[in-house]
Amino acid sequence: MRAGRQSSPSLRWRLSWQLSLVITAVIAVVIVGLSVYATMVLSPNIAMEHAVKSAVAEAIERDREGDLALKDTPTLRSLIARNDGLWFVVATTDGDSVSHGAVPANYAAIAPLVSLFHSADIRGASGVPEIASIEDVETPIGDVRILFGGAAGKGWPVLAILAEAYPIYLSLLAIALPAIFLAVPRIVGRAIARVSDVADMASQIELKQRGDRLPVAGIPKEVAPLVVAFNGALDRIEKEFQKRQRFLVDAAHELRTPIAIMQTRIEGLSEGPERTRLLDDVARLADMAEQLLDFERGGQTIDLAETVDLVDIARIAVADLAPLAIAAGYEISFHGDAMCVERKGDGAALRRVIGNLIRNAIEHGGGHGAITVSALADGEISVSDEGPGIAADHQDLVFEPFYRVVPNGRGAGLGLSLVKQIVESHGGHVSIESSSSGTRVTMRL
């Protein structure tokens, strides 16, 4: 029960956000991978470059005599304390320099020339295990060059590269992510659009439309087995429905013979209340068998190619059933505002519809008053009576199969259901209006 109340997840959005996350993760892995590769190519001092440059830029100054000097700043002091082997030479572009730490002998000769370099990565020479770097930095006293070493392998080179390269990958992400989250849902939506179309087709399949199946063409092969299985289920349901329909039609046909035999034998009995009651019961059985047969016939495919005159069909139905209505105590009349109203449809089926409406009025009209059949030029046919009416809470149920307003009525409760079935198969609509002064059933084709 709990699972049934949960909303079904959207396949489109599940695929969209999962694919978007996968692509985003791939981009992130590529960025990190490039950063790791950069640590193998760039100087091992790269993790210390920013710290050294920041500390020197803050500490460099000229003393009262105009010579280059380093202030004892907390940043510089902390940097030196954390890196015992750190050494550096700071030189201005005009050749002044100041140094800290023990400059290796291999780089002592380079120290006077530091001002000539903008940047450099010095490593890998034979007999020179020390790795050094030259960096250019802006300071309050102007541009200076810093030659430093003794800090190789310190810090996190990958993080340093990510910090330096953020303008590149943030720009990439700013362009790629919106494109991914906008494009992927559209791509996925187009890929499964055919599935939505097939779902709409499935919702429109009705039992009366036999032979309707869902198309497999254009369906993703992962979903195609579900469509094939659904079509197979429709085949099995249709076969079982046809078996049931054949059984009911055959049963209704077979009932005619024993009912006729019973009626003949009962008619041979002597007059009396028992004979009358038995004849009424047999007549009720005969009516139920005929209604059941008509109902099952109405569920079969109806030929709508015939051109029929609704006015003529209604007039003939009134003439055929007028004796029955008069014998039951009614006055019956026909009114038409057009000489001919033609429609495409099944004449025999429409005659059963109007006949059932008139019989229903005779059955439930109270045995008195008038029954009026009207045929209008717009294809509307109505049958009204002056009976006690149908309660409001019953009016929506009278078109259901086997529903009877009067439980002990003669019919099987299939008359109005058959009317609705045939009218809707013609593309029409049937409605009922009822009150204490009578009932009016209207069909419009």
N, C-alpha and C positions, 0 to 999 in steps of 0.2 A: 504493500500500500504506500509506504513511504517513497519507494523508488518510482512508483507510478505518478506521484505528485510532483516529482522533480522535473524541471524543464529540460528538454533535450538539448544537448550542446550543439552549437552551430559548427558543422564540419568546415564550412568556409573560413570562419574566424579561427577555429582551432588550427587549421593548416596555415592560415596567414600568420598568426603570431608565432607559431612554432618555427616556420620557415624564416620569418624575420629575425627571430632570436638566433637561429643557426647561422644566418648570413652575418649578423652583427658579431657573433662569437668568432666567426672565421676572420672577419676584419680585425678584431682585437688580437687574435692569435698571430695574424700576419704582422701587425704593428709590433707586437712583442718580439716575434721572431726576427724581424729586421733589426730591432734594437739589440737583441742578443748577438746577431751577426756583426753589428757595428762595433760591439765590444771586442770582437776578435780582430777587427780591422783598425780601429782607432787606437789612440794611445791609452795604455793602462792608467795614465794619470787623469783620465777624463772625469772620473768621479770626484777628484779633488780640485779641478779647475775652478769651479764656481766659488768654492770656499776660499781658495788662495787669492783669487782675483778680488773677491769682496773684502777680505781682511786687508790686503795691500792697498786697495783703493781708499779704504777708510783711514789707514795709518800713514800713508805717504804724505810728506810735507817738506817744506824748505825751512831750514833753521834761520836764525838771525843773520848769519853770514851768507845766506843764499845757497848753502849746500843742501843736497838731498839727504833726508833723514826719515826715520820711521818712528812714529809715536807709539808709546806703549798702550795700545787700546785693548779693552777686554776681549774683543773679537780676535785680534792677532795673538794675544796671550793665550787664549783658549785653543786656537789652532795649533800653536807651537806645543802646548802642553799635551795635546792629543796625538801629536805626530813627532816623536823624538828625533827621527832621522830627517826631518824636513829641512831643506835648504833652498834658498832662492836668491836671485840677483835681480834688482829692479833698476832699469835704465831708462832715462828720458831720451827723446829723439835727438837731443843735442849732445848726447854722450855722457851725461852725469849718471852715476850709478851708486847703489847702496846694496849691501848684501846681508844675509842672515845665514847662520849655520856654516858647516864645513863644506865648501864647494869641492866636489871631486876633482882630482888633478886633470882628468880627461876633459873637464868642462871649464877649467880655469882659463884656458886660452881663448875660449869662446866668450867669456864674460865681457871683455871690452867691446865685443862686436854685437852684443844683444840688441842694441838700438837699431841695427840694420835689418832686423827681422820683424815681420808682421806677426807671423805665427810659424811654429815648427814642431815637428814630432821627431825626437832624436832617440833612436834605439837600434839595436841589432848589429852594431858595428863589432868587428872582431876585437876581442880584448876589452870591450866596454860593456860591462854588465849593467851599469847604471842607466836608467831610463829617465830622460828629461823632456820637458816641453817648454815652448816659448809661446806666450799668450799676450795679446794686445788688450789693454784695458783703459778706459777713460777715468781720470781722477780729477780732483779739484785743481791740481797744478798742471793739467794737460794729459795727453796720451803718454803712457809708459809701456815698456815691454818687460815682461817678467819671465825669467828663466828659472825653472824650479824642478826639483826632483826629490828623491827620498820618500816619496809617498805612493809609489806604484802599487796597485792592488788594494789600496785603501778605499773604503766606501762601497757604494753600489753603482757600478758603471751603467747597468741597464736603466736604473731610475734616473741617473744623470742624463742619459741620452734621451729618455722620454721627456724629461723636463726641458731639455734644449729643443727637442723636435716638436713640441706640442702645437706650434702654429700650423705645422704640416698636417699632423693626423687629426687635430680638431677640425680643421677646415674640411678634410676628407670625410670625417664623420658627420659634420654639419650638412654636407651635400648628400652623402650616401644614405644616412638613416631615414630622412623624410622620403627619399625616393623609394627605399625598400618598403617602408610601412604604407606607402601609397600604392606602389606598383604591385607588390605581392598579393594583396587582397583582390585587386582587379584581375590579375593573372589567374589566381585560384578560382575566383568567381566565374570567369569565362570557361575555365576547365570543367566546372561542375554545373554550368548553366543548363546543360542538357538533362542533368539529373532532376533539376527543379521542374523543367518542362514535363518530364515523364511523371513526376509526382502530381502535377496538375492534371495530367491525363488520367492518372489512376483515380483521383478524387471524383472524376466525372463519369467513371464506368458505372453503369447500372445493370441490374439483372435482366432488364428487358432488352438491353442492347447486346444481344448475344453475338459472340464472335469478336468482340472488341478485345484487343490485346495491346500491351505496351510495346513500343518499338525498342529494339535493341541497338539499332544503328546510331552511332554517335555517342553511345554510352561508354564511359571508361571501363576497361576490361575488368577492373577490380569490382565495379558495381554491377556489371552485366549478369553475373550469376544470380544476384538478387532479383533482377528483372525477369530472368528466365524462370526462376523458381516461382515468382508471383504469377507469371503467365500459366505455369503448370498448375498452380492452385486454382486459377480461374477455369482452366479446362476441367479439372476434377469437379469443381462446384457446379459448372454448367451441366456436366454429364449427370450428376446426382439430381440436379433440378429437373432435367429432362425425364429421368426415371420417375421422379415423384409426379411430374405433370402427366406422363403417360398413365401412371397408375390411377391417378384421380379421374382422368378422362375415361379410362376403361371402366373404373368402378362406377362412375356416374352412368355410363352406358349400360353396364350390366344390371344396375339397380332398376332400370326401366322395366325390364321383363318381369321380375318378381313383383314389382309394385303393380304392374298392369294385371297380373294374375290374381293378386290379392284383391284388387278393386273389383274384378269380375266376379270373384267368389262372394265378396261381401254384398255386391249388388243383387246376388241371387238369394240372399237371406230375406226373411219376412220383414215387413216394415216394423219399425220400432226405434226407440231411443238408442239401443245398442248399435243397431245398423247405422244410424245417422252418425254416431260418435266414431265408429270404425271408418266410415267413409271420409269424415273430416281428417282423421289421422292419416289415412292413406293419401289424401289430397295434399296434406302437409308434407309427407315424405316425397311425393312426386315433385312438389314445388322446390323442395330443398335439393333434390337430385338435378333438376333443371338449372337452378341457380349455380350449383357447383360446376356443372358442365359449362355454363356460360362464362363463369369466372375463369376457368382454366382456358377456355377458348380465347377470352379477352387478353390473357397473358401471352398468347402466341403472337407472332409477327402479323401486324395488320397492314393490308395493302392500301396505301394512300393514293394510288394512281387514278382511282375512279373519280369522276366528277359527279357530285350528288347535289340535289336540291333540298336544302334543309326545310324549306316551307312545305314541300310535298311530303317529305318523310314525317314531319310532325303531324300534318293533316291526316295522313293514312293511319298513323298510330292512334290518333284520337278516334277515328272511325272504327278501327278494329276493337278498341277497348271500351267504346261507349256503352255497348250492352252490359258489360261487366260492371261499369261504374253506375249505370242506371239501376241495375238489379241490386246493387249495394246501397241504394238510397241517395245517390248524388245527382246533381245536374252537372254536365260536362260541356265545355265549349272550347272553341279554337279561335284565336285572333292572330292575324298576320298583317303587318304593315307594308309587305312587299309581295309581289306575285311570285318571285323566284329569288332565292339566295343560294348561289352556287359556291361550293367548296370542294377541295380535293380530300377524299376520304373513303372509308369503307362503309358502303351503304347499309349492309346487313348489321354491322357493329353499331352504327348510329341508330338504327331502328331499335336494337335491343336497349340502347341507352334511354331513349324517350319512352319506350314501353316500360322499362323498369321504374322510371320516374312516375309515370301514371299509376302503375300498380302500387308503388310506395304510397302515393297520395290516397289511393283507395283503401289500403291497409291501415293507414294511420290518420285518416281524415275525420274520424269520429262517426262515420256512417250517415252524415247529413251535410248540407251546404253545397257549394259549387267547387268544381275542379276546373281550373282555367289553364289552358296551354297557349302560350304566346310565342310567336316567331318574329323577330325583328330583322330589319335590313342589315344590321351590323353583324349578323351571325349569332345573335343571342337567342337562346330558347329557354323558356322558363315554364315550370309547372308549379302551380300554387293550389293550396286547399284552404279550407276554413276550419280545420281541426283544432285540437287543444294545444298544438305547438310542441316544441321540444325544449326542455330546460337548457339554459345557457351552458351549463357544465357538460352537457351531452353533445352539443352541436359540433365540437371538434372531433368527436369520436365516431360519428355516424358513418364516416367514410372508411373506417377501419374494417378489415375482413372479419366476419362472424360477430360483429357487434350489433346487438339488437336493443332498441329503446324499450320495447316491450318484450320481456323475457319469454313470454308464452305466445309470441306472435307466430304466424304461419311460416314465414321465411326463415332462411338460414343466416340472415345478416350479411348477405353478399351483394344485395341489389345496388346500394349506393357505392359500395367499394368497386363493383364492376363499372358503374357509371364513371367514377373518377379515373379508373384505369384506362378506359377506352378514350375518354375525352383528352387526357394528358398525352396519350399516344398519338392523338391528332394535333398536338401542339396547343391544345386549348386549356381552359380553366373552368372549374366548377366550384360553386359557392352555395351557402345556405343561409337563409334569413328566417328566423322563427320567433313567434311570440304567442301569447295566449289567443290571438285572433286568427292564427293560421301559420302555415309554413310555405316558403317559396324557395325552390331549388333552381338555380340558374346555371346554365352552361354557355360558354362563349367560345366559338371557334374562329 
